[in-house]
Amino acid sequence: MTTDNVTSQDSPQVPAQDSALGRFIAVIPAGGVGTRLWPLSRAAAPKFLHDLTGSGSTLLRSTYDRLEPLAGKRILVVTGAAHRDAVCSQLPEIDDADLVLESEPKDSGAAIGLAAAILHERNPDTIMGSFAADQVISPDELFHDAVREAIHAAAAGKIVTIGIKPTHPSTGFGYIRAGKNLGVDGAPSAQAVVEFVEKPSEEIAQEYLDSGDYVWNAGMFVAPVSLMLKHLEANEPELFAGVQEIARAWDTPERDEVKARVWPTLPKIAIDYAVAEPAAAAGDVAVVPGTFRWDDVGDFASVGRLHSAKEVKDVTVIGEGARVFTEDASGVVVSDTKRVIALIGIKDIVVVDTPDALLVMHKEHSQRVKQAVDALKASGDTDVL
């Protein structure tokens, strides 16, 4: 049985209101470990496989369901080979032909680049949309409106990112500086991208917020596959050559041999650096501002903010059967055990209790969990990672 092909030509197509929407295929990169959510999220069970919002649906499942009204079954999932069974269990309707399996992680440049190359081999007129598997978005209707605008802007010859209107001066997100309106039919809010900027200091973030010219970079891209590959070839020729070689062999008996030989040689680089930023400098990137609620669930502070599960007074409790006692306490408790957890006289605490690892920290230090993971890795304690 084929396990890592992409969407077959006879996949059901969503009825298109126009030619642009009919060219659209969604791609879900489901990668990354989510180290700031350790010890809940681990290499064998990354955050996109968890329900982190109390909705009863995992982040991956929610992402697929959110895209289905736009793409029908024309959805590709790019994930690690080690996660194949878990992904198929959460998405039982997905065919093997809709999976692209990575033998080892190579960052978003290779994952999205390979998807673009394969789709281009199948139909060079395809417009792809890449949406990470680990984001929380609502309401779906506003998300759909933004994606439709992005598809029309892409059909006009742009790589389009959907930027999130900032609600506070965040230092944890990258930003996009928007320029003039492009006047694209079907995309009335599409603007030129002046530049991408890295995570700022709080002072700079406040300036961005006050100016009204900046949006958060949510890592969502909608683009003609031909334009994506043009910029990939210009800026990362080695990566481009590699994904092209794999894509040409994808639907042939040589696919497995070629992928096994070429994939490990591909350079690691994020799609932002490989394509988006240089394409913006060339004037080929647009942004559609998104007015929907968005969070990348990057740490336990965001988990506590998003979760709709029960609260024990001022403590958000996550975990089926969690046993928590509180007195004059606040924060977040995530429990994967039946151990009783008692919090007394402590504020803004995060406790994550799993059978083989325990995390305790102040909520304001949520971004520092990655340092603990790096230290455990360096000390050889990889059995808990």
C-alpha positions as CSV (number, residue, x, y, z in Angstrom):
1,M,0.0,0.0,0.0
2,T,1.3,3.4,-0.9
3,T,1.9,5.4,2.3
4,D,3.3,8.8,1.3
5,N,1.8,9.9,-2.0
6,V,-0.2,13.1,-2.3
7,T,-3.7,13.9,-3.3
8,S,-4.8,11.7,-6.2
9,Q,-6.2,13.2,-9.3
10,D,-9.7,11.7,-8.6
11,S,-10.0,13.2,-5.1
12,P,-13.4,14.8,-4.6
13,Q,-13.3,18.5,-5.5
14,V,-15.1,21.2,-3.7
15,P,-17.6,23.0,-6.1
16,A,-15.9,26.2,-7.2
17,Q,-17.6,29.5,-7.5
18,D,-14.9,30.7,-9.8
19,S,-11.7,29.4,-11.3
20,A,-9.4,30.6,-8.5
21,L,-11.2,28.7,-5.8
22,G,-11.4,25.7,-8.0
23,R,-7.5,25.7,-8.2
24,F,-7.1,25.6,-4.4
25,I,-5.6,22.7,-2.5
26,A,-4.9,22.9,1.2
27,V,-1.7,21.7,2.8
28,I,-1.3,21.0,6.5
29,P,2.3,20.8,7.7
30,A,2.1,18.8,10.9
31,G,5.5,18.9,12.3
32,G,7.5,20.2,15.3
33,V,7.6,18.9,18.8
34,G,6.3,22.0,20.7
35,T,9.1,22.0,23.2
36,R,7.5,24.8,25.2
37,L,4.6,22.4,26.0
38,W,6.9,19.7,27.4
39,P,6.3,17.3,29.1
40,L,2.8,17.1,27.6
41,S,4.1,17.5,24.1
42,R,6.9,15.2,23.1
43,A,8.7,13.9,20.0
44,A,6.4,10.8,20.0
45,A,3.2,12.8,20.7
46,P,3.7,16.4,19.5
47,K,1.2,19.2,20.4
48,F,-0.9,18.9,17.2
49,L,-2.0,15.4,18.3
50,H,-3.5,16.8,21.6
51,D,-6.7,18.5,22.6
52,L,-5.3,21.6,24.2
53,T,-8.4,23.7,24.2
54,G,-11.0,21.5,25.9
55,S,-13.1,21.3,22.7
56,G,-12.9,17.5,22.5
57,S,-11.0,17.8,19.2
58,T,-7.2,17.7,18.7
59,L,-5.5,20.7,17.0
60,L,-4.9,18.6,13.9
61,R,-8.5,17.4,13.7
62,S,-9.7,21.0,14.2
63,T,-7.4,22.3,11.4
64,Y,-8.7,19.7,8.9
65,D,-12.3,20.4,9.8
66,R,-11.7,24.2,9.4
67,L,-10.2,23.7,5.9
68,E,-12.7,21.2,4.5
69,P,-15.4,23.8,3.6
70,L,-12.8,25.5,1.4
71,A,-11.0,22.5,-0.1
72,G,-13.3,19.5,0.3
73,K,-11.1,16.5,0.4
74,R,-8.4,18.2,-1.5
75,I,-6.2,18.4,1.6
76,L,-2.6,17.2,2.0
77,V,-1.1,16.4,5.4
78,V,2.7,16.6,5.6
79,T,4.0,14.9,8.7
80,G,6.7,12.6,10.1
81,A,6.6,9.0,9.2
82,A,6.6,8.2,13.0
83,H,3.3,10.0,13.3
84,R,1.5,8.2,10.4
85,D,-0.6,5.9,12.6
86,A,-1.7,8.7,15.0
87,V,-2.5,11.0,12.1
88,C,-4.6,8.4,10.4
89,S,-6.4,7.5,13.6
90,Q,-7.4,11.2,14.1
91,L,-8.2,11.7,10.4
92,P,-9.8,8.3,9.5
93,E,-11.2,9.7,6.3
94,I,-7.8,10.6,4.9
95,D,-6.4,8.3,2.2
96,D,-2.8,7.2,2.0
97,A,-2.7,9.2,-1.2
98,D,-3.2,12.4,0.9
99,L,-0.2,11.9,3.1
100,V,3.4,13.1,2.6
101,L,5.6,11.4,5.1
102,E,9.0,12.7,6.1
103,S,11.6,10.2,7.2
104,E,13.3,13.0,9.3
105,P,12.4,16.6,10.1
106,K,13.8,19.2,7.6
107,D,11.9,22.3,8.7
108,S,9.1,24.0,6.8
109,G,11.1,24.9,3.7
110,A,11.5,21.3,2.7
111,A,8.0,20.3,3.8
112,I,6.2,23.0,2.0
113,G,8.6,23.0,-0.9
114,L,8.1,19.3,-1.6
115,A,4.3,19.7,-1.4
116,A,4.5,22.6,-3.9
117,A,6.7,20.6,-6.2
118,I,4.5,17.5,-6.2
119,L,1.4,19.6,-6.8
120,H,3.1,21.4,-9.6
121,E,4.0,18.1,-11.2
122,R,0.3,17.2,-11.0
123,N,-1.1,20.5,-12.1
124,P,1.1,23.6,-12.6
125,D,-2.0,25.9,-12.2
126,T,-2.6,24.8,-8.6
127,I,-2.9,27.4,-5.8
128,M,-1.8,25.9,-2.6
129,G,-2.5,27.1,0.9
130,S,-0.3,26.1,3.8
131,F,-1.9,26.1,7.3
132,A,0.0,24.7,10.4
133,A,-1.7,21.9,12.3
134,D,-1.2,23.4,15.7
135,Q,-3.1,26.7,15.7
136,V,-6.4,27.7,17.3
137,I,-8.7,29.8,15.2
138,S,-12.2,31.1,15.6
139,P,-14.7,31.8,14.2
140,D,-14.3,29.7,11.2
141,E,-16.4,32.0,9.0
142,L,-14.0,34.9,9.4
143,F,-11.1,32.6,8.7
144,H,-12.8,31.4,5.5
145,D,-13.4,35.0,4.4
146,A,-9.7,35.7,4.7
147,V,-8.6,32.6,2.9
148,R,-10.9,33.3,0.0
149,E,-9.4,36.8,-0.3
150,A,-5.9,35.2,-0.2
151,I,-6.8,32.8,-3.0
152,H,-8.0,35.6,-5.2
153,A,-4.8,37.6,-4.5
154,A,-2.7,34.5,-5.2
155,A,-4.5,34.1,-8.5
156,A,-3.4,37.6,-9.3
157,G,0.2,36.5,-9.1
158,K,1.2,37.0,-5.4
159,I,2.4,34.8,-2.6
160,V,-0.1,35.8,0.1
161,T,0.3,35.6,3.8
162,I,-2.6,36.0,6.2
163,G,-1.6,38.4,9.0
164,I,-3.3,38.6,12.3
165,K,-4.3,42.0,13.6
166,P,-2.5,42.4,16.9
167,T,-4.5,42.7,20.1
168,H,-1.5,43.5,22.3
169,P,2.3,44.3,22.0
170,S,3.4,40.6,21.8
171,T,7.1,39.9,21.9
172,G,6.5,36.2,21.0
173,F,5.4,36.7,17.4
174,G,7.1,37.9,14.2
175,Y,5.5,40.8,12.5
176,I,4.6,41.8,8.9
177,R,4.7,45.5,7.8
178,A,1.8,46.1,5.4
179,G,1.9,48.7,2.6
180,K,-0.5,50.0,0.0
181,N,-3.7,48.3,-1.0
182,L,-3.3,46.3,-4.1
183,G,-6.8,46.7,-5.5
184,V,-7.3,43.0,-6.4
185,D,-10.8,41.9,-7.4
186,G,-12.1,39.5,-4.8
187,A,-9.5,40.6,-2.3
188,P,-10.4,44.1,-1.2
189,S,-8.2,44.1,1.9
190,A,-5.0,42.6,0.2
191,Q,-2.0,44.9,0.8
192,A,1.6,44.8,-0.4
193,V,4.1,43.4,2.1
194,V,6.9,45.9,2.8
195,E,8.9,43.6,5.0
196,F,8.9,40.8,7.5
197,V,10.4,41.6,10.9
198,E,11.6,39.3,13.7
199,K,10.2,39.1,17.2
200,P,10.6,42.6,18.7
201,S,11.2,44.0,22.2
202,E,8.2,45.1,24.1
203,E,8.9,48.8,23.3
204,I,9.1,48.1,19.6
205,A,6.1,45.9,19.7
206,Q,4.1,48.7,21.2
207,E,5.3,51.0,18.4
208,Y,4.1,48.4,15.9
209,L,0.7,48.2,17.5
210,D,0.3,52.0,17.7
211,S,1.2,52.5,14.0
212,G,-1.5,50.2,12.7
213,D,0.9,49.1,9.9
214,Y,1.9,45.8,11.3
215,V,0.2,42.4,11.7
216,W,1.4,39.2,13.4
217,N,3.0,36.7,11.1
218,A,0.9,33.5,11.6
219,G,2.9,31.4,9.1
220,M,-0.1,31.0,6.7
221,F,0.8,31.1,3.0
222,V,-1.5,30.9,-0.1
223,A,0.3,31.0,-3.4
224,P,0.5,29.7,-7.0
225,V,2.8,26.6,-6.8
226,S,4.7,27.9,-9.8
227,L,5.5,31.2,-8.0
228,M,6.5,29.4,-4.8
229,L,9.0,27.2,-6.7
230,K,10.3,30.2,-8.7
231,H,11.5,31.9,-5.5
232,L,12.6,28.7,-4.0
233,E,14.9,28.0,-7.0
234,A,16.2,31.6,-6.9
235,N,17.0,31.6,-3.2
236,E,17.6,28.0,-2.2
237,P,18.8,26.2,-5.4
238,E,20.0,23.1,-3.6
239,L,16.7,22.7,-1.8
240,F,14.8,23.3,-5.0
241,A,16.7,20.8,-6.9
242,G,16.2,18.2,-4.2
243,V,12.4,18.6,-3.9
244,Q,12.1,18.7,-7.7
245,E,14.0,15.4,-8.0
246,I,11.7,13.7,-5.4
247,A,8.6,15.2,-7.0
248,R,9.5,14.0,-10.5
249,A,9.7,10.4,-9.1
250,W,6.7,10.7,-6.8
251,D,4.2,8.8,-9.0
252,T,6.7,6.3,-10.3
253,P,8.2,3.1,-9.0
254,E,11.3,5.0,-8.2
255,R,9.6,7.2,-5.6
256,D,10.7,5.4,-2.4
257,E,14.3,5.0,-3.6
258,V,14.6,8.6,-4.7
259,K,13.1,10.0,-1.5
260,A,15.2,7.9,0.7
261,R,18.3,9.0,-1.1
262,V,17.5,12.7,-1.5
263,W,15.5,13.7,1.5
264,P,18.3,13.4,4.1
265,T,20.5,15.7,2.0
266,L,18.1,18.6,1.9
267,P,19.1,21.7,3.8
268,K,17.1,22.8,6.9
269,I,15.5,26.2,6.5
270,A,12.2,27.8,7.3
271,I,9.9,28.7,4.4
272,D,10.0,32.3,5.7
273,Y,13.7,32.6,4.9
274,A,13.7,30.3,1.9
275,V,10.8,32.0,0.1
276,A,8.7,34.6,1.9
277,E,11.2,37.2,2.9
278,P,13.2,37.3,-0.4
279,A,9.9,37.3,-2.3
280,A,8.7,40.3,-0.3
281,A,11.9,42.1,-1.2
282,A,11.1,41.4,-4.9
283,G,7.6,42.8,-4.5
284,D,5.8,39.4,-4.9
285,V,4.2,39.1,-1.5
286,A,0.8,40.4,-0.3
287,V,-0.9,40.2,3.1
288,V,-4.6,39.8,3.9
289,P,-5.3,40.9,7.4
290,G,-7.3,38.4,9.4
291,T,-9.8,39.6,12.0
292,F,-10.4,36.1,13.5
293,R,-9.1,35.1,16.9
294,W,-5.8,33.2,16.6
295,D,-3.3,31.6,18.9
296,D,-0.4,29.3,18.1
297,V,-0.6,27.6,21.5
298,G,3.1,28.2,22.0
299,D,3.2,27.7,25.7
300,F,1.2,26.8,28.8
301,A,0.2,30.4,29.4
302,S,-1.7,30.3,26.1
303,V,-3.2,26.9,27.0
304,G,-4.6,28.4,30.2
305,R,-5.9,31.3,28.3
306,L,-7.6,29.3,25.6
307,H,-8.9,26.3,27.6
308,S,-12.6,26.1,28.1
309,A,-12.5,23.1,30.5
310,K,-13.6,23.2,34.1
311,E,-12.0,25.6,36.6
312,V,-11.4,24.8,40.3
313,K,-11.9,28.3,41.5
314,D,-9.1,30.2,39.7
315,V,-7.2,27.2,38.5
316,T,-7.7,25.9,35.0
317,V,-7.6,22.1,35.1
318,I,-6.8,20.0,32.0
319,G,-6.9,16.3,31.9
320,E,-9.6,13.6,32.1
321,G,-10.0,12.5,35.7
322,A,-7.6,15.1,37.1
323,R,-7.7,15.3,40.9
324,V,-6.9,18.8,42.0
325,F,-7.5,20.6,45.3
326,T,-6.9,24.4,45.6
327,E,-7.0,27.0,48.3
328,D,-6.1,30.6,47.6
329,A,-4.3,29.6,44.3
330,S,-4.5,30.4,40.6
331,G,-2.9,29.0,37.4
332,V,-3.0,26.0,35.2
333,V,-2.8,22.3,36.0
334,V,-2.4,19.7,33.3
335,S,-2.6,16.1,34.7
336,D,-2.1,12.9,32.8
337,T,-2.1,10.8,36.1
338,K,-4.5,10.0,38.9
339,R,-2.1,11.7,41.5
340,V,-3.8,14.2,43.7
341,I,-2.4,17.7,43.2
342,A,-2.9,20.3,45.9
343,L,-2.2,24.0,45.4
344,I,-2.2,26.2,48.5
345,G,-1.4,29.9,48.6
346,I,0.3,30.1,45.3
347,K,-0.6,32.3,42.3
348,D,-0.1,32.0,38.5
349,I,1.4,28.5,38.8
350,V,1.7,26.0,36.0
351,V,1.9,22.3,37.0
352,V,2.2,19.6,34.3
353,D,2.1,16.1,35.8
354,T,2.8,13.0,33.6
355,P,3.8,9.5,34.6
356,D,7.5,10.1,34.0
357,A,8.0,13.8,34.2
358,L,6.8,16.8,36.3
359,L,7.0,20.4,35.4
360,V,6.3,23.2,38.0
361,M,6.8,26.9,37.1
362,H,5.4,30.4,37.3
363,K,3.2,31.2,34.4
364,E,5.4,34.2,33.4
365,H,8.3,31.7,32.7
366,S,6.3,29.7,30.2
367,Q,8.6,30.6,27.3
368,R,11.6,29.1,29.2
369,V,10.5,25.5,29.1
370,K,12.5,25.1,25.9
371,Q,15.7,25.7,27.9
372,A,14.8,22.8,30.2
373,V,14.2,20.5,27.2
374,D,17.6,21.6,25.7
375,A,19.3,20.8,29.0
376,L,17.7,17.4,29.3
377,K,18.8,16.6,25.7
378,A,22.3,17.7,26.5
379,S,22.5,15.6,29.6
380,G,21.3,12.5,27.7
381,D,17.8,12.3,29.4
382,T,16.1,11.8,26.0
383,D,13.8,9.1,27.3
384,V,11.5,11.8,28.6
385,L,11.6,13.9,25.5
